[in-house]
Amino acid sequence: MLQVAKTATDEQVLPQIQVGLVEKSRKDEKRPKSIDMSETEEVWSAHRAGSFRESAWEEENDSVHVLKSAELSRKSTLDCVFFHGLQLRPMPEPHKFTWISQSEPSEVWLKWLHEIHPTMRIIAVSYDASMKEDSKNGSMDLYQVAENLLSKLILAGVGQSGPIIFVGHNLGGIIAKAISRQAHFRHSLYENDTDITNFLENLRGLFYFGVPHRGSSFTDIEEQLSIVKGQLVDYVKVSSKELSRLNEDHDALCKRYDWKVAGVGESLPTNLGNGFCGVIVDKASARCRNFMIVDQDHPSLCQPESRNSSSYLHLKEFIDRIQAQVTKTATDEQVLPQIQVGLLEKSRKDEEFQQQLVKDKALGFWGMVGVGKTTLCKAIFNDLWNAFPYTLFAEGVKQIPGDEREFEETVLCLVHHKGKKITPAPNLVQLRGKKLLVAFDDVEKDREIDLLRKLSRTLLDSSRYIVTSQNRQMLNKIDGIHIFEVAPLDGEESKLLFKTLAFPDNQPLLGWQEEWMEAIVQTCGGLPLTLEIVANYLKGCISLDVWQQMPEYVGNADHGETVGLGKLWMQLKTSYDNLGPEEKQMFLEAATLFQERRFSNQDP
């Protein structure tokens, strides 16, 4: 594949090769000067001293480097990990040098991805990828490199709070495959290792820049050089049996874990200098699912000229698809009711709850009906579900019919895996050793507590539980639970919620509206659900008579049952009582549309 041109017989300098760094032609002035490895350090120094825009990095350990971003002070939504390729000898900062753009000024283009996904954590990995073995380098084989990097990635928290995407150039793609396989092997041996479970379950995709999946004859060059080849060289040879086994394992794991794959390959030869010119990885070897060929040489595949370069756009679209699948199309993400409106987000102390779930296995929320327990449960679930491979959200569990066995079957039908509902529904045996985020809303009966106990005995210890109930004594029956009381909103919070809903366009209130709002809000007793119903009823209403009657309608509810469901229904009945006769009849007909009996508003 690589063609060796004849050189002068008196030339004594051995060709110096570094995959991923050289440019295709010295004649192309738009590209940097063709690099040979004897000049690597000088070229890198020139980049840093010249028209090179430096990026800020944070070193998690000697192999894991995180590209800094102002947005990363918030929760990271995705870890994107980049692996560089082979090199003839050690090179300064290979995790940067491989990913230099060909723009002017040049820069590490990985930062472009922050423009699209500001909360994505971008990680560049450095490792011993030397083609030459000596006393310090090139002595680690594929297993050792993969095991070492897997441990360091987990130590840096990769995949512990969200999905992972691996991106590799040349040998880097082989390393990414080997790490994935090693994670699977370790998980099969240590099922209770929550860190490795999180890592494996959160890996979502692998993207390849010119990766020799079926080997490359480029590695034959080392036979023409007077060097002792490094341990990794044999793994990218065309005849490598180990590479074939890795590919077979990887294909099986992609099916098992539903990993997505995409890649790009080169169509132009790479000029290595000193007479070497050819395609480093041909398309037959680089081909994979969702694959495209671009008019670039081997190093230029991962050195885009601009944000419009084909190779960069293909990677961007791959990340976008996975991000969309994770954060937007999940069928178990709970839709929050309108009453949240930013106010609940402020008052629910989200970080406090999440930190509490690190210490305790379960969070419990209790309070009267309509106070916001379900909304709070959904909000926390939406924040956390992405970090759990399996999830279960059961709303209104006390209303689920059936005996204990039927109840269990119905609830387990709600289990999701990576955002998709599992069909057919799993049983408890099939969930053994899995990590779940479980939410039970409105617990009232012992059968619900019994199922929670069964799940706790079956699932991994790293599983977490969120439970709501009107009865604190029911929550006290759950082991390892930290209970919070959800209190009604205070006066200022109630007014803010009411104004946000009744006046969504922030229009100024009339004087009499300000006066009657105080009376209405006070009558609602700080219940978000009641405030929502009344505010939505009065939205757009400019009739003083209607506003004056509302405190009496809501207040009349207090003459009924003073606690629990009865009080709530009497408050909700306010909106029905204020309808006209025809509107009441329409409401009743709509409410009983799918029932055999019909009601009339004349019924007692």
Residue, then its C-alpha position, 0 to 999 in steps of 0.5 A: m500500500l505504501q510505495v517506497a520511492k528510490t532515494a539517493t544512495d548516499e542519503q544516510v538519514l532514516p525516514q521519521i514517521q508519525v501517523g496523524l501528524v504529517e501533511k499530504s504535500r509540501k506544495d500545498e501552502k494552505r497546509p502546514k509544512s510536511i512534518d517528519m518525526s525528527e522535527t516534531e518538537e520543533v514544529w510543536s514549539a513553532h505552533r505554540a510560539g506562532s499563530f496558534r491559539e492555545s486552549a486551557w486544559e485541566e489534568e485529571n491524571d497523567s493520561v486524562h486531560v479535560l478541555k476547560s469550559a466556563e459552562l462545565s461549572r454546571k453538571s456535565t451532560l456528556d463525556c466525549v473522549f479522544f484517543h490519538g494514534l501511533q507515533l514513532r517516538p514520544m512526542p510532547e503533548p500528543h493529546k493536543f498535537t493530534w487535534i490541531s486545526q488547519s485554520e488560521p490561526s491554528e488551534v485545538w479544534l475540539k473546543w469548537l464542540h463546546e459551541i454546540h454542546p457547552t456542557m459536554r466534557i471534552i477529554a483528550v487521552s495521552y498514552d504510550a503509542s510508540m512504534k519504537e520500543d526502548s527502555k522507557n517506551g513501547s513495552m505495553d501491549l494492547y491489554q495493558v494499555a486498555e486496562n491502564l486507561l480504563s482505570k484512569l478514565i474511571l478515576a477521572g469520573v468518566g461515565q459516572s454521571g452521563p453518557i460517553i462517546f469515544v473518538g479515535h484516530n488510527l490506533g486510537g480507535i483500536i484502543a477505544k475498542a479494547i477499553s470497551r471490551q475490557a470494561h465488559f470483561r471486568h463487569s462480568l467478573y465484578e458485577n457489584d463494581t458500580d463504577i465499571t457498571n456505570f462506565l459500561e452502561n453509559l458508553r453510547g457510541l464510537f467514532y473513528f478517524g481513519v482507523p485500520h479495523r482490518g489492519s494497515s500495511f503501513t506498519d510494514i515500514e518498521e521492518q525497513l527501519s533499524i528499530v525494535k518495534g513497540q508492542l502495539v505495532d502488531y495489533v494494526k498489522v493486516s494479518s493480526k489475529e488479535l485484531s480480528r478477535l477484537n473486531e469480533d468481540h466489538d461487533a458482539l458488544c455493539k449489538r448487546y449494548d446498542w453502541k452506535v458507530a460511525g467513521v471517516g476514511e481518507s482518499l488521498p495519499t499521505n506524503l511522509g517525506n524521505g520517499f514515502c507516499g501512500v494511503i495509510v489506511d485504505k477504505a476497505s480497512a477503515r470502513c464501518r457503519n455510517f461511514m464516509i470517504v472524504d478528500q483528505d489524507h490520513p492526518s488531515l482527517c482529524q485536522p479540519e480546516s474549518r467548522n464546515s469540513s466534512s470530517y468535522l461535520h460528520l463527527k458533529e452530527f454523530i454527537d448530535r444524534i446521540q445527545a438527542q437520543v439521550t436527552k430528548t427522545a427518552t420515553d421515561e423522562q417525566v413531563l413536568p406540570q405547568i406549576q413548576v414555572g421556574l419557582l419550584e426549580k428555585s425552591r426545591k433545593d435540587e443540589e441538596f436532594q441529589q447530594q442526599l441521594v449520594k448518602d442515602k439510598a432513598l429520598g422520601f417526600w410527604g405532605m398533603v395532596g396538591v402541595g407539589k410532591t409529584t412535581l418535585c419527584k418528577a423534577i429530581f427524576n428528570d435530573l438524575w435518570n441520565a446517570f442510570p442505565y435502567t429507570l422506573f417511574a410509577e405515578g399514582v401507585k395507590q391507584i394501580p389495581g390488582d393484588e400484589r402479583e398483578f401490581e408487581e407485573t404492572v409496575l415492572c412494565l414501566v421499566h426502561h433501558k437507556g430511555k426506551k421501554i423494555t418489551p416484554a417487561p422484565n421480572l425481578v430475576q431479570l433485573r438482578g444486579k442492575k442499576l435502577l433509578v426508581a420512583f414510586d409516587d403516592v404510596e399508600k399501601d403495604r403492597e407498594i412498600d413490599l415491592l420496594r423492598k424486593l427491588s432493594r434486595t434484587l438491584l445493585d446497591s448503587s440503585r436509588y429510590i424516590v418515594t412520595s406519600q401523604n402518610r409519613q408513617m408509610l415512608n418510615k417503613i423504607d430502609g435507608i430513606h431520608i424524608f423531607e416534608v413538602a410544605p405549602l408555599d409561603g405568601e410571596e411564593s404563592k403570589l409569584l406563582f399566581k402572577t406567573l400563571a394568571f399574567p404570563d405576558n408580564q402585563p401590569l396588574l390593575g389596582w383592583q387586581e392587586e387588591w383581590m389577588e392578595a385575598i385569593v392567594q391567601t385563601c388558596g393556602g399555599l397549595p400549588l395545584t389550587l393556585e394553578i387552577v384558580a390562576n388559569y381560570l382568571k387568566g385574561c379575566i377583567s371582570l371585577d365581579v368574577w375576581q370578587q367572588m373567587p375568595e368565597y368560592v375557594g373559601n367555601a371548600d374549607h367548610g368541608e373535610t379539612v385535610g386530605l383528598g376531600k379538601l382538595w376536591m372541594q377546592l377543585k369543585t370551585s371551577y366547576d360550580n362557576l360554569g354555566p348550565e350548558e358548560k357543566q353538561m358539556f364537562l360531564e359528558a366529556a368526563t364520562l365519554f368512555q364510560e357506559r353511564r351518562f350524567s346530568n348536571q341535575d343529578p343529586 
